[in-house]
């Protein structure tokens, strides 16, 4: 019975190791490359693009706003829906309203950038200031999950769990191989000890405050 269980464990581990590696092929490379990018932030100095769009506010929305300038906040859902449909802007960070000037301002944080929408209901104009990042800036923020939304947060969490399983199944497969088991264990110990020693010896730390 023990032999059957062990064989099943090795077989399952090998299958999981193979399929997890294929499922994570793209994400592993993405997170590794973006990790290198984050370790060299000077590469991102000129990796931003700024722009501005000025366009008329849709007549239907402008008409509603002009009919109730004193209560513009009641139109926030319609304003957000318009910006989501027209510019794919969602997850607004903040909305401000200047009653005297009939201005509604919405701030949208984005991975590697932002969008700031100002709707002037007196002139009937939408001014959209935005900043977008290049590929390196984008993958850097995706690596951190910065302003990337709940769906991408799940991608990070699930990927992390699968990477842990990938590492564990790799160790299980190693223990099945008697010829390479000892060398594999020593390499594992070296892989653990090296970053620990580097951290303790060369990474700046605050000590003596506890």
PyMOL commands that place a pseudoatom at each C-alpha (Angstrom):
pseudoatom trace, name=CA, resn=UNK, resi=1, chain=A, elem=C, hetatm=0, pos=[0.000, 0.000, 0.000]
pseudoatom trace, name=CA, resn=UNK, resi=2, chain=A, elem=C, hetatm=0, pos=[2.827, 2.389, 0.908]
pseudoatom trace, name=CA, resn=UNK, resi=3, chain=A, elem=C, hetatm=0, pos=[4.532, 1.591, -2.414]
pseudoatom trace, name=CA, resn=UNK, resi=4, chain=A, elem=C, hetatm=0, pos=[1.343, 2.328, -4.335]
pseudoatom trace, name=CA, resn=UNK, resi=5, chain=A, elem=C, hetatm=0, pos=[0.855, 5.628, -2.502]
pseudoatom trace, name=CA, resn=UNK, resi=6, chain=A, elem=C, hetatm=0, pos=[4.444, 6.676, -3.146]
pseudoatom trace, name=CA, resn=UNK, resi=7, chain=A, elem=C, hetatm=0, pos=[4.207, 5.811, -6.811]
pseudoatom trace, name=CA, resn=UNK, resi=8, chain=A, elem=C, hetatm=0, pos=[0.943, 7.726, -7.098]
pseudoatom trace, name=CA, resn=UNK, resi=9, chain=A, elem=C, hetatm=0, pos=[2.569, 10.713, -5.375]
pseudoatom trace, name=CA, resn=UNK, resi=10, chain=A, elem=C, hetatm=0, pos=[5.499, 10.724, -7.796]
pseudoatom trace, name=CA, resn=UNK, resi=11, chain=A, elem=C, hetatm=0, pos=[3.225, 10.276, -10.804]
pseudoatom trace, name=CA, resn=UNK, resi=12, chain=A, elem=C, hetatm=0, pos=[0.881, 13.071, -9.709]
pseudoatom trace, name=CA, resn=UNK, resi=13, chain=A, elem=C, hetatm=0, pos=[3.796, 15.362, -8.884]
pseudoatom trace, name=CA, resn=UNK, resi=14, chain=A, elem=C, hetatm=0, pos=[5.370, 14.803, -12.295]
pseudoatom trace, name=CA, resn=UNK, resi=15, chain=A, elem=C, hetatm=0, pos=[2.095, 15.539, -14.077]
pseudoatom trace, name=CA, resn=UNK, resi=16, chain=A, elem=C, hetatm=0, pos=[1.463, 18.661, -11.981]
pseudoatom trace, name=CA, resn=UNK, resi=17, chain=A, elem=C, hetatm=0, pos=[5.037, 19.844, -12.507]
pseudoatom trace, name=CA, resn=UNK, resi=18, chain=A, elem=C, hetatm=0, pos=[4.742, 19.529, -16.279]
pseudoatom trace, name=CA, resn=UNK, resi=19, chain=A, elem=C, hetatm=0, pos=[1.320, 21.117, -16.653]
pseudoatom trace, name=CA, resn=UNK, resi=20, chain=A, elem=C, hetatm=0, pos=[1.932, 23.895, -14.151]
pseudoatom trace, name=CA, resn=UNK, resi=21, chain=A, elem=C, hetatm=0, pos=[5.136, 24.800, -15.992]
pseudoatom trace, name=CA, resn=UNK, resi=22, chain=A, elem=C, hetatm=0, pos=[3.281, 25.020, -19.292]
pseudoatom trace, name=CA, resn=UNK, resi=23, chain=A, elem=C, hetatm=0, pos=[0.397, 26.980, -17.777]
pseudoatom trace, name=CA, resn=UNK, resi=24, chain=A, elem=C, hetatm=0, pos=[2.831, 29.422, -16.166]
pseudoatom trace, name=CA, resn=UNK, resi=25, chain=A, elem=C, hetatm=0, pos=[5.243, 29.632, -19.116]
pseudoatom trace, name=CA, resn=UNK, resi=26, chain=A, elem=C, hetatm=0, pos=[4.218, 33.164, -20.114]
pseudoatom trace, name=CA, resn=UNK, resi=27, chain=A, elem=C, hetatm=0, pos=[3.657, 34.516, -16.604]
pseudoatom trace, name=CA, resn=UNK, resi=28, chain=A, elem=C, hetatm=0, pos=[6.947, 33.143, -15.271]
pseudoatom trace, name=CA, resn=UNK, resi=29, chain=A, elem=C, hetatm=0, pos=[8.844, 34.926, -18.030]
pseudoatom trace, name=CA, resn=UNK, resi=30, chain=A, elem=C, hetatm=0, pos=[6.756, 38.087, -17.557]
pseudoatom trace, name=CA, resn=UNK, resi=31, chain=A, elem=C, hetatm=0, pos=[7.369, 38.266, -13.804]
pseudoatom trace, name=CA, resn=UNK, resi=32, chain=A, elem=C, hetatm=0, pos=[11.060, 37.455, -14.182]
pseudoatom trace, name=CA, resn=UNK, resi=33, chain=A, elem=C, hetatm=0, pos=[11.612, 40.136, -16.835]
pseudoatom trace, name=CA, resn=UNK, resi=34, chain=A, elem=C, hetatm=0, pos=[9.543, 42.697, -14.943]
pseudoatom trace, name=CA, resn=UNK, resi=35, chain=A, elem=C, hetatm=0, pos=[11.471, 41.864, -11.767]
pseudoatom trace, name=CA, resn=UNK, resi=36, chain=A, elem=C, hetatm=0, pos=[14.706, 42.732, -13.571]
pseudoatom trace, name=CA, resn=UNK, resi=37, chain=A, elem=C, hetatm=0, pos=[13.100, 45.959, -14.794]
pseudoatom trace, name=CA, resn=UNK, resi=38, chain=A, elem=C, hetatm=0, pos=[12.078, 46.924, -11.245]
pseudoatom trace, name=CA, resn=UNK, resi=39, chain=A, elem=C, hetatm=0, pos=[15.649, 46.339, -10.147]
pseudoatom trace, name=CA, resn=UNK, resi=40, chain=A, elem=C, hetatm=0, pos=[16.778, 48.936, -12.710]
pseudoatom trace, name=CA, resn=UNK, resi=41, chain=A, elem=C, hetatm=0, pos=[14.228, 51.749, -12.436]
pseudoatom trace, name=CA, resn=UNK, resi=42, chain=A, elem=C, hetatm=0, pos=[16.594, 54.095, -14.282]
pseudoatom trace, name=CA, resn=UNK, resi=43, chain=A, elem=C, hetatm=0, pos=[15.556, 52.251, -17.447]
pseudoatom trace, name=CA, resn=UNK, resi=44, chain=A, elem=C, hetatm=0, pos=[12.090, 53.800, -17.051]
pseudoatom trace, name=CA, resn=UNK, resi=45, chain=A, elem=C, hetatm=0, pos=[13.115, 57.476, -17.089]
pseudoatom trace, name=CA, resn=UNK, resi=46, chain=A, elem=C, hetatm=0, pos=[11.934, 58.133, -20.654]
pseudoatom trace, name=CA, resn=UNK, resi=47, chain=A, elem=C, hetatm=0, pos=[9.289, 55.443, -20.800]
pseudoatom trace, name=CA, resn=UNK, resi=48, chain=A, elem=C, hetatm=0, pos=[6.244, 57.708, -20.348]
pseudoatom trace, name=CA, resn=UNK, resi=49, chain=A, elem=C, hetatm=0, pos=[3.967, 59.431, -22.851]
pseudoatom trace, name=CA, resn=UNK, resi=50, chain=A, elem=C, hetatm=0, pos=[1.694, 62.371, -22.020]
pseudoatom trace, name=CA, resn=UNK, resi=51, chain=A, elem=C, hetatm=0, pos=[-1.304, 63.476, -24.005]
pseudoatom trace, name=CA, resn=UNK, resi=52, chain=A, elem=C, hetatm=0, pos=[-4.515, 65.478, -23.947]
pseudoatom trace, name=CA, resn=UNK, resi=53, chain=A, elem=C, hetatm=0, pos=[-7.897, 65.132, -25.607]
pseudoatom trace, name=CA, resn=UNK, resi=54, chain=A, elem=C, hetatm=0, pos=[-10.495, 67.875, -25.843]
pseudoatom trace, name=CA, resn=UNK, resi=55, chain=A, elem=C, hetatm=0, pos=[-13.915, 66.899, -27.151]
pseudoatom trace, name=CA, resn=UNK, resi=56, chain=A, elem=C, hetatm=0, pos=[-17.541, 68.007, -26.777]
pseudoatom trace, name=CA, resn=UNK, resi=57, chain=A, elem=C, hetatm=0, pos=[-19.581, 66.391, -24.013]
pseudoatom trace, name=CA, resn=UNK, resi=58, chain=A, elem=C, hetatm=0, pos=[-22.388, 64.249, -25.500]
pseudoatom trace, name=CA, resn=UNK, resi=59, chain=A, elem=C, hetatm=0, pos=[-25.461, 66.394, -26.041]
pseudoatom trace, name=CA, resn=UNK, resi=60, chain=A, elem=C, hetatm=0, pos=[-27.779, 64.173, -24.003]
pseudoatom trace, name=CA, resn=UNK, resi=61, chain=A, elem=C, hetatm=0, pos=[-25.456, 64.258, -20.987]
pseudoatom trace, name=CA, resn=UNK, resi=62, chain=A, elem=C, hetatm=0, pos=[-24.848, 67.992, -21.378]
pseudoatom trace, name=CA, resn=UNK, resi=63, chain=A, elem=C, hetatm=0, pos=[-28.597, 68.682, -21.535]
pseudoatom trace, name=CA, resn=UNK, resi=64, chain=A, elem=C, hetatm=0, pos=[-29.224, 66.740, -18.328]
pseudoatom trace, name=CA, resn=UNK, resi=65, chain=A, elem=C, hetatm=0, pos=[-26.393, 68.538, -16.574]
pseudoatom trace, name=CA, resn=UNK, resi=66, chain=A, elem=C, hetatm=0, pos=[-27.544, 71.996, -17.664]
pseudoatom trace, name=CA, resn=UNK, resi=67, chain=A, elem=C, hetatm=0, pos=[-30.998, 71.224, -16.322]
pseudoatom trace, name=CA, resn=UNK, resi=68, chain=A, elem=C, hetatm=0, pos=[-29.616, 70.423, -12.876]
pseudoatom trace, name=CA, resn=UNK, resi=69, chain=A, elem=C, hetatm=0, pos=[-26.322, 72.279, -12.467]
pseudoatom trace, name=CA, resn=UNK, resi=70, chain=A, elem=C, hetatm=0, pos=[-26.888, 72.648, -8.745]
pseudoatom trace, name=CA, resn=UNK, resi=71, chain=A, elem=C, hetatm=0, pos=[-27.121, 68.883, -8.276]
pseudoatom trace, name=CA, resn=UNK, resi=72, chain=A, elem=C, hetatm=0, pos=[-24.481, 67.577, -10.671]
pseudoatom trace, name=CA, resn=UNK, resi=73, chain=A, elem=C, hetatm=0, pos=[-23.343, 64.792, -8.304]
pseudoatom trace, name=CA, resn=UNK, resi=74, chain=A, elem=C, hetatm=0, pos=[-26.577, 62.956, -9.117]
pseudoatom trace, name=CA, resn=UNK, resi=75, chain=A, elem=C, hetatm=0, pos=[-25.163, 62.477, -12.606]
pseudoatom trace, name=CA, resn=UNK, resi=76, chain=A, elem=C, hetatm=0, pos=[-21.932, 60.812, -11.450]
pseudoatom trace, name=CA, resn=UNK, resi=77, chain=A, elem=C, hetatm=0, pos=[-23.087, 57.301, -12.474]
pseudoatom trace, name=CA, resn=UNK, resi=78, chain=A, elem=C, hetatm=0, pos=[-23.954, 58.505, -16.002]
pseudoatom trace, name=CA, resn=UNK, resi=79, chain=A, elem=C, hetatm=0, pos=[-20.660, 60.381, -16.304]
pseudoatom trace, name=CA, resn=UNK, resi=80, chain=A, elem=C, hetatm=0, pos=[-18.712, 57.321, -15.202]
pseudoatom trace, name=CA, resn=UNK, resi=81, chain=A, elem=C, hetatm=0, pos=[-20.686, 55.123, -17.599]
pseudoatom trace, name=CA, resn=UNK, resi=82, chain=A, elem=C, hetatm=0, pos=[-19.894, 57.468, -20.500]
pseudoatom trace, name=CA, resn=UNK, resi=83, chain=A, elem=C, hetatm=0, pos=[-16.166, 57.512, -19.744]
pseudoatom trace, name=CA, resn=UNK, resi=84, chain=A, elem=C, hetatm=0, pos=[-16.148, 53.735, -19.344]
pseudoatom trace, name=CA, resn=UNK, resi=85, chain=A, elem=C, hetatm=0, pos=[-17.868, 53.248, -22.704]
pseudoatom trace, name=CA, resn=UNK, resi=86, chain=A, elem=C, hetatm=0, pos=[-15.906, 55.894, -24.609]
pseudoatom trace, name=CA, resn=UNK, resi=87, chain=A, elem=C, hetatm=0, pos=[-12.415, 55.477, -23.126]
pseudoatom trace, name=CA, resn=UNK, resi=88, chain=A, elem=C, hetatm=0, pos=[-12.620, 52.179, -21.179]
pseudoatom trace, name=CA, resn=UNK, resi=89, chain=A, elem=C, hetatm=0, pos=[-11.961, 54.084, -17.949]
pseudoatom trace, name=CA, resn=UNK, resi=90, chain=A, elem=C, hetatm=0, pos=[-13.149, 52.260, -14.830]
pseudoatom trace, name=CA, resn=UNK, resi=91, chain=A, elem=C, hetatm=0, pos=[-12.280, 52.146, -11.126]
pseudoatom trace, name=CA, resn=UNK, resi=92, chain=A, elem=C, hetatm=0, pos=[-12.295, 55.888, -10.578]
pseudoatom trace, name=CA, resn=UNK, resi=93, chain=A, elem=C, hetatm=0, pos=[-10.116, 56.918, -7.637]
pseudoatom trace, name=CA, resn=UNK, resi=94, chain=A, elem=C, hetatm=0, pos=[-11.849, 60.192, -6.826]
pseudoatom trace, name=CA, resn=UNK, resi=95, chain=A, elem=C, hetatm=0, pos=[-14.532, 62.547, -8.126]
pseudoatom trace, name=CA, resn=UNK, resi=96, chain=A, elem=C, hetatm=0, pos=[-14.541, 66.256, -7.359]
pseudoatom trace, name=CA, resn=UNK, resi=97, chain=A, elem=C, hetatm=0, pos=[-17.180, 68.845, -8.105]
pseudoatom trace, name=CA, resn=UNK, resi=98, chain=A, elem=C, hetatm=0, pos=[-16.790, 72.597, -8.370]
pseudoatom trace, name=CA, resn=UNK, resi=99, chain=A, elem=C, hetatm=0, pos=[-20.307, 73.911, -8.107]
pseudoatom trace, name=CA, resn=UNK, resi=100, chain=A, elem=C, hetatm=0, pos=[-19.608, 77.520, -9.131]
pseudoatom trace, name=CA, resn=UNK, resi=101, chain=A, elem=C, hetatm=0, pos=[-17.839, 76.532, -12.355]
pseudoatom trace, name=CA, resn=UNK, resi=102, chain=A, elem=C, hetatm=0, pos=[-20.003, 73.483, -13.086]
pseudoatom trace, name=CA, resn=UNK, resi=103, chain=A, elem=C, hetatm=0, pos=[-16.914, 71.280, -13.290]
pseudoatom trace, name=CA, resn=UNK, resi=104, chain=A, elem=C, hetatm=0, pos=[-16.766, 67.573, -12.579]
pseudoatom trace, name=CA, resn=UNK, resi=105, chain=A, elem=C, hetatm=0, pos=[-13.257, 66.082, -12.284]
pseudoatom trace, name=CA, resn=UNK, resi=106, chain=A, elem=C, hetatm=0, pos=[-12.495, 62.382, -12.208]
pseudoatom trace, name=CA, resn=UNK, resi=107, chain=A, elem=C, hetatm=0, pos=[-9.128, 60.807, -11.427]
pseudoatom trace, name=CA, resn=UNK, resi=108, chain=A, elem=C, hetatm=0, pos=[-8.325, 57.356, -12.848]
pseudoatom trace, name=CA, resn=UNK, resi=109, chain=A, elem=C, hetatm=0, pos=[-5.064, 55.655, -11.827]
pseudoatom trace, name=CA, resn=UNK, resi=110, chain=A, elem=C, hetatm=0, pos=[-3.760, 53.211, -14.441]
pseudoatom trace, name=CA, resn=UNK, resi=111, chain=A, elem=C, hetatm=0, pos=[-0.841, 50.787, -14.631]
pseudoatom trace, name=CA, resn=UNK, resi=112, chain=A, elem=C, hetatm=0, pos=[2.162, 52.920, -15.631]
pseudoatom trace, name=CA, resn=UNK, resi=113, chain=A, elem=C, hetatm=0, pos=[0.023, 56.041, -15.970]
pseudoatom trace, name=CA, resn=UNK, resi=114, chain=A, elem=C, hetatm=0, pos=[-3.190, 57.888, -15.220]
pseudoatom trace, name=CA, resn=UNK, resi=115, chain=A, elem=C, hetatm=0, pos=[-6.162, 59.612, -16.788]
pseudoatom trace, name=CA, resn=UNK, resi=116, chain=A, elem=C, hetatm=0, pos=[-7.695, 62.816, -15.462]
pseudoatom trace, name=CA, resn=UNK, resi=117, chain=A, elem=C, hetatm=0, pos=[-11.046, 63.818, -16.905]
pseudoatom trace, name=CA, resn=UNK, resi=118, chain=A, elem=C, hetatm=0, pos=[-12.492, 67.305, -16.482]
pseudoatom trace, name=CA, resn=UNK, resi=119, chain=A, elem=C, hetatm=0, pos=[-16.037, 67.893, -17.692]
pseudoatom trace, name=CA, resn=UNK, resi=120, chain=A, elem=C, hetatm=0, pos=[-16.860, 71.575, -18.083]
pseudoatom trace, name=CA, resn=UNK, resi=121, chain=A, elem=C, hetatm=0, pos=[-20.639, 71.743, -18.364]
pseudoatom trace, name=CA, resn=UNK, resi=122, chain=A, elem=C, hetatm=0, pos=[-20.651, 75.498, -18.991]
pseudoatom trace, name=CA, resn=UNK, resi=123, chain=A, elem=C, hetatm=0, pos=[-18.555, 75.247, -22.147]
pseudoatom trace, name=CA, resn=UNK, resi=124, chain=A, elem=C, hetatm=0, pos=[-19.756, 71.710, -22.879]
pseudoatom trace, name=CA, resn=UNK, resi=125, chain=A, elem=C, hetatm=0, pos=[-16.202, 70.389, -23.161]
pseudoatom trace, name=CA, resn=UNK, resi=126, chain=A, elem=C, hetatm=0, pos=[-14.480, 67.282, -21.887]
pseudoatom trace, name=CA, resn=UNK, resi=127, chain=A, elem=C, hetatm=0, pos=[-10.748, 67.665, -21.305]
pseudoatom trace, name=CA, resn=UNK, resi=128, chain=A, elem=C, hetatm=0, pos=[-8.894, 64.404, -20.774]
pseudoatom trace, name=CA, resn=UNK, resi=129, chain=A, elem=C, hetatm=0, pos=[-5.265, 64.516, -19.650]
pseudoatom trace, name=CA, resn=UNK, resi=130, chain=A, elem=C, hetatm=0, pos=[-3.496, 61.197, -19.618]
pseudoatom trace, name=CA, resn=UNK, resi=131, chain=A, elem=C, hetatm=0, pos=[-0.154, 59.497, -19.217]
pseudoatom trace, name=CA, resn=UNK, resi=132, chain=A, elem=C, hetatm=0, pos=[0.704, 56.070, -20.544]
pseudoatom trace, name=CA, resn=UNK, resi=133, chain=A, elem=C, hetatm=0, pos=[3.829, 54.034, -20.016]
pseudoatom trace, name=CA, resn=UNK, resi=134, chain=A, elem=C, hetatm=0, pos=[5.834, 51.977, -22.453]
pseudoatom trace, name=CA, resn=UNK, resi=135, chain=A, elem=C, hetatm=0, pos=[6.171, 48.211, -22.284]
pseudoatom trace, name=CA, resn=UNK, resi=136, chain=A, elem=C, hetatm=0, pos=[8.790, 48.223, -19.523]
pseudoatom trace, name=CA, resn=UNK, resi=137, chain=A, elem=C, hetatm=0, pos=[6.804, 50.593, -17.295]
pseudoatom trace, name=CA, resn=UNK, resi=138, chain=A, elem=C, hetatm=0, pos=[3.646, 48.588, -17.897]
pseudoatom trace, name=CA, resn=UNK, resi=139, chain=A, elem=C, hetatm=0, pos=[5.093, 45.204, -16.952]
pseudoatom trace, name=CA, resn=UNK, resi=140, chain=A, elem=C, hetatm=0, pos=[6.769, 46.799, -13.919]
pseudoatom trace, name=CA, resn=UNK, resi=141, chain=A, elem=C, hetatm=0, pos=[3.421, 47.979, -12.582]
pseudoatom trace, name=CA, resn=UNK, resi=142, chain=A, elem=C, hetatm=0, pos=[1.758, 44.671, -13.493]
pseudoatom trace, name=CA, resn=UNK, resi=143, chain=A, elem=C, hetatm=0, pos=[4.469, 42.914, -11.481]
pseudoatom trace, name=CA, resn=UNK, resi=144, chain=A, elem=C, hetatm=0, pos=[3.532, 45.006, -8.431]
pseudoatom trace, name=CA, resn=UNK, resi=145, chain=A, elem=C, hetatm=0, pos=[-0.205, 44.885, -9.121]
pseudoatom trace, name=CA, resn=UNK, resi=146, chain=A, elem=C, hetatm=0, pos=[-0.201, 48.698, -9.059]
pseudoatom trace, name=CA, resn=UNK, resi=147, chain=A, elem=C, hetatm=0, pos=[-3.528, 50.143, -10.188]
pseudoatom trace, name=CA, resn=UNK, resi=148, chain=A, elem=C, hetatm=0, pos=[-4.203, 46.950, -12.138]
pseudoatom trace, name=CA, resn=UNK, resi=149, chain=A, elem=C, hetatm=0, pos=[-7.604, 46.074, -10.717]
pseudoatom trace, name=CA, resn=UNK, resi=150, chain=A, elem=C, hetatm=0, pos=[-9.068, 43.093, -8.882]
pseudoatom trace, name=CA, resn=UNK, resi=151, chain=A, elem=C, hetatm=0, pos=[-8.888, 40.675, -11.816]
pseudoatom trace, name=CA, resn=UNK, resi=152, chain=A, elem=C, hetatm=0, pos=[-5.121, 41.117, -12.194]
pseudoatom trace, name=CA, resn=UNK, resi=153, chain=A, elem=C, hetatm=0, pos=[-4.745, 40.823, -8.424]
pseudoatom trace, name=CA, resn=UNK, resi=154, chain=A, elem=C, hetatm=0, pos=[-6.255, 37.349, -8.740]
pseudoatom trace, name=CA, resn=UNK, resi=155, chain=A, elem=C, hetatm=0, pos=[-3.800, 36.549, -11.530]
pseudoatom trace, name=CA, resn=UNK, resi=156, chain=A, elem=C, hetatm=0, pos=[-0.900, 37.414, -9.207]
pseudoatom trace, name=CA, resn=UNK, resi=157, chain=A, elem=C, hetatm=0, pos=[-2.277, 35.398, -6.282]
pseudoatom trace, name=CA, resn=UNK, resi=158, chain=A, elem=C, hetatm=0, pos=[-3.110, 32.326, -8.337]
pseudoatom trace, name=CA, resn=UNK, resi=159, chain=A, elem=C, hetatm=0, pos=[0.246, 32.481, -10.128]
pseudoatom trace, name=CA, resn=UNK, resi=160, chain=A, elem=C, hetatm=0, pos=[2.040, 32.643, -6.782]
pseudoatom trace, name=CA, resn=UNK, resi=161, chain=A, elem=C, hetatm=0, pos=[0.201, 29.563, -5.496]
pseudoatom trace, name=CA, resn=UNK, resi=162, chain=A, elem=C, hetatm=0, pos=[0.969, 27.660, -8.697]
pseudoatom trace, name=CA, resn=UNK, resi=163, chain=A, elem=C, hetatm=0, pos=[4.644, 28.646, -8.478]
pseudoatom trace, name=CA, resn=UNK, resi=164, chain=A, elem=C, hetatm=0, pos=[4.774, 27.235, -4.942]
pseudoatom trace, name=CA, resn=UNK, resi=165, chain=A, elem=C, hetatm=0, pos=[3.220, 23.985, -6.193]
pseudoatom trace, name=CA, resn=UNK, resi=166, chain=A, elem=C, hetatm=0, pos=[5.693, 23.975, -9.078]
pseudoatom trace, name=CA, resn=UNK, resi=167, chain=A, elem=C, hetatm=0, pos=[8.610, 24.196, -6.633]
pseudoatom trace, name=CA, resn=UNK, resi=168, chain=A, elem=C, hetatm=0, pos=[7.193, 21.557, -4.256]
pseudoatom trace, name=CA, resn=UNK, resi=169, chain=A, elem=C, hetatm=0, pos=[6.442, 19.052, -7.028]
pseudoatom trace, name=CA, resn=UNK, resi=170, chain=A, elem=C, hetatm=0, pos=[9.957, 19.602, -8.362]
pseudoatom trace, name=CA, resn=UNK, resi=171, chain=A, elem=C, hetatm=0, pos=[11.399, 18.617, -4.984]
pseudoatom trace, name=CA, resn=UNK, resi=172, chain=A, elem=C, hetatm=0, pos=[9.170, 15.540, -4.828]
pseudoatom trace, name=CA, resn=UNK, resi=173, chain=A, elem=C, hetatm=0, pos=[10.378, 14.465, -8.274]
pseudoatom trace, name=CA, resn=UNK, resi=174, chain=A, elem=C, hetatm=0, pos=[13.977, 15.032, -7.156]
pseudoatom trace, name=CA, resn=UNK, resi=175, chain=A, elem=C, hetatm=0, pos=[13.557, 12.641, -4.219]
pseudoatom trace, name=CA, resn=UNK, resi=176, chain=A, elem=C, hetatm=0, pos=[12.352, 9.975, -6.620]
pseudoatom trace, name=CA, resn=UNK, resi=177, chain=A, elem=C, hetatm=0, pos=[15.688, 10.097, -8.465]
pseudoatom trace, name=CA, resn=UNK, resi=178, chain=A, elem=C, hetatm=0, pos=[18.181, 8.391, -6.168]
pseudoatom trace, name=CA, resn=UNK, resi=179, chain=A, elem=C, hetatm=0, pos=[21.210, 9.105, -8.353]
pseudoatom trace, name=CA, resn=UNK, resi=180, chain=A, elem=C, hetatm=0, pos=[20.638, 12.861, -8.384]
pseudoatom trace, name=CA, resn=UNK, resi=181, chain=A, elem=C, hetatm=0, pos=[18.974, 13.221, -4.982]
pseudoatom trace, name=CA, resn=UNK, resi=182, chain=A, elem=C, hetatm=0, pos=[22.076, 14.136, -2.973]
pseudoatom trace, name=CA, resn=UNK, resi=183, chain=A, elem=C, hetatm=0, pos=[23.355, 16.662, -5.522]
pseudoatom trace, name=CA, resn=UNK, resi=184, chain=A, elem=C, hetatm=0, pos=[19.885, 18.161, -5.741]
pseudoatom trace, name=CA, resn=UNK, resi=185, chain=A, elem=C, hetatm=0, pos=[19.658, 18.542, -1.958]
pseudoatom trace, name=CA, resn=UNK, resi=186, chain=A, elem=C, hetatm=0, pos=[23.034, 20.287, -1.831]
pseudoatom trace, name=CA, resn=UNK, resi=187, chain=A, elem=C, hetatm=0, pos=[22.013, 22.646, -4.621]
pseudoatom trace, name=CA, resn=UNK, resi=188, chain=A, elem=C, hetatm=0, pos=[18.762, 23.359, -2.740]
pseudoatom trace, name=CA, resn=UNK, resi=189, chain=A, elem=C, hetatm=0, pos=[20.688, 24.162, 0.434]
pseudoatom trace, name=CA, resn=UNK, resi=190, chain=A, elem=C, hetatm=0, pos=[23.016, 26.398, -1.565]
pseudoatom trace, name=CA, resn=UNK, resi=191, chain=A, elem=C, hetatm=0, pos=[20.020, 28.142, -3.121]
pseudoatom trace, name=CA, resn=UNK, resi=192, chain=A, elem=C, hetatm=0, pos=[18.598, 28.835, 0.342]
pseudoatom trace, name=CA, resn=UNK, resi=193, chain=A, elem=C, hetatm=0, pos=[21.855, 29.840, 2.007]
pseudoatom trace, name=CA, resn=UNK, resi=194, chain=A, elem=C, hetatm=0, pos=[23.160, 32.165, -0.717]
pseudoatom trace, name=CA, resn=UNK, resi=195, chain=A, elem=C, hetatm=0, pos=[20.423, 34.845, -0.563]
pseudoatom trace, name=CA, resn=UNK, resi=196, chain=A, elem=C, hetatm=0, pos=[20.297, 34.575, 3.248]
pseudoatom trace, name=CA, resn=UNK, resi=197, chain=A, elem=C, hetatm=0, pos=[24.058, 35.195, 3.526]
pseudoatom trace, name=CA, resn=UNK, resi=198, chain=A, elem=C, hetatm=0, pos=[23.915, 38.039, 0.996]
pseudoatom trace, name=CA, resn=UNK, resi=199, chain=A, elem=C, hetatm=0, pos=[21.071, 39.635, 2.953]
pseudoatom trace, name=CA, resn=UNK, resi=200, chain=A, elem=C, hetatm=0, pos=[22.819, 39.303, 6.313]
pseudoatom trace, name=CA, resn=UNK, resi=201, chain=A, elem=C, hetatm=0, pos=[26.219, 40.474, 5.074]
pseudoatom trace, name=CA, resn=UNK, resi=202, chain=A, elem=C, hetatm=0, pos=[25.601, 43.061, 2.365]
pseudoatom trace, name=CA, resn=UNK, resi=203, chain=A, elem=C, hetatm=0, pos=[22.017, 44.350, 2.477]
pseudoatom trace, name=CA, resn=UNK, resi=204, chain=A, elem=C, hetatm=0, pos=[21.593, 47.576, 4.534]
pseudoatom trace, name=CA, resn=UNK, resi=205, chain=A, elem=C, hetatm=0, pos=[19.701, 46.918, 7.775]
pseudoatom trace, name=CA, resn=UNK, resi=206, chain=A, elem=C, hetatm=0, pos=[18.656, 48.741, 10.914]
pseudoatom trace, name=CA, resn=UNK, resi=207, chain=A, elem=C, hetatm=0, pos=[19.940, 46.992, 14.015]
pseudoatom trace, name=CA, resn=UNK, resi=208, chain=A, elem=C, hetatm=0, pos=[20.063, 47.549, 17.767]
pseudoatom trace, name=CA, resn=UNK, resi=209, chain=A, elem=C, hetatm=0, pos=[16.586, 49.079, 18.109]
pseudoatom trace, name=CA, resn=UNK, resi=210, chain=A, elem=C, hetatm=0, pos=[14.764, 46.130, 19.671]
for i in range(1, 210): cmd.bond("trace and resi %d" % i, "trace and resi %d" % (i + 1))
show_as sticks, trace
zoom trace
